[in-house]
């Protein structure tokens, strides 16, 4: 499976300075941490006088992960084309084309695709996609193989 743009992590840095202590919700105790999971994080910052303040932040992944193969054969394994983190881009548009350049699938606000169009299974083969995140970035293009 191809996973372009896998996120290597996001660095979170708490306020403070010399003499401050840190207690992150991850168990780490340094001023800065690197996280790879999109979720809520908290840090308790204590100054040298013992005054403490809790800070919270939410990490939302901005890198989409696009598999280039799926097998909608009903076995429960990779039955849908799941594009990770695309839900972080409201209004996104996904278009899929066959080898003749004909659009066979289009969806706004993408949900995992089961490889069916108008209730019928798409034939096994290679298809090409254009994913527009609708956030000002240029669209992402590539191919997807449907196997059974």
N, C-alpha and C positions, 0 to 999 in steps of 0.2 A: 504494500500500500504506500502510496506517495503522500507525504504530509508536508507540503510546502509551508514555510513560514512558522514553524513550530516556535512558540514563545520560549525564550531561554530564561525568562524570569523578570520580575519587577522589583526594583529596589525601593524599600520603605525606610525612611530616616526620621527618627523622632527628634523633637526639639530638645535642646539642652546643651550641655557642655561639660567642662571639667568638673568632676565630683558628682555628676548626676548618675543615677542608676536606672536601669530599664528592665521591665518584665513584660515580654510579649506574650500574646495568647498562644504562640507556637512553642513557648518554653525557652526561647532564646533570650539572652540578657545583654546583647550588644546594642549600640545606638542604631545601627542599620542592619536590616535583614533583607534577604532576597527570597521572594515567594514565587511559586510557579502555578498556584491554584487560585482561581478567581473565587473569592469569598470575602467575608468581613474579617478584619484584623483589628486587634486592640493592643495598646501598649500603656503600661503604667509607668509614668516618668516621675521620679522622686529627686528633688533638688538636695543640695548638701545640708539644708536646714531641716529636712525631713518632710517638707510639703510635697504632696503627691497629686498628680493630675492624670486622668485617664483620657487617652485619645483613641479615636476609632476611624477606620477608613475602609472603604470597599474597593476591592480590586476587580475590575472587569476586563477580561481578555479582549484585546483588540486585534488579535491575529487569528484568522480563520484557518481551519485545518480541513483540507479537501482530499478525501480518498479518491483514487483514480480507478477503483474497481468495486463492484458489489454484485451480489448473486441473489436476486429476488426469486428464490426457488421454494420458499416456504419451510426451510429447515431451521429457521430461527437464528441463523448465523449470517450476518451482513445482508439481511433481506431488504434493507433500505439504504439509500444513499444519504448518509448523515454528514452534514457539513457542520463541524464543531465551531461554536462561537459566532455563527452567522446571525443568531438571534440578537446579538449585541448591536446590530445595525438595522434599526427600524426602516421600513420601506425598501429593503434590499430586493433586487430582482434577479432571478436565476432563469437563464434560457438554455435549452439544450437543443442541439442541431444534429441531424443525421449526416452521413458522409456526403450527401448531395447538397448540403447547405440549407436544407429545409428545417425550420423550427418545428420540433416535435413536442416540446414541453416548455411552459413558461409559468412562473409563479412569483408573485410579490409576497414579501414576508414569508420566506421559504420555511417549509416544514419538511422533514425527511420524506424522500420520494421512494415509492415502492416499485418503480420501473413500469408503471402502467399509465396508459393514456387513453382516455375515454373508456375505461374499464377493460382495456385489452393490454396484455403483456407486450412490451416493446421487444423486438427481435434481439437475439444475442448479437453483440457487435460493439464497435467503438463509436462513441458519440462525442461531440465537442460542446463545451459549455462556455458561457459568458456570465460571470457573476458581478453585478454592479452593487457594491455595498451602499450606495447612495449617501456617502459621507464626504464627497469631494475628492476621494481617491479614484484613480483610474480603475476600470473594471479588471477583474482577474479572469484569465482564459486558460483553458487546458482541455484535457480529454478525460472521458470516463468510459470504462469497459463494463458492459453488462454481460455476465456469464451465468450459466445455470447448471 
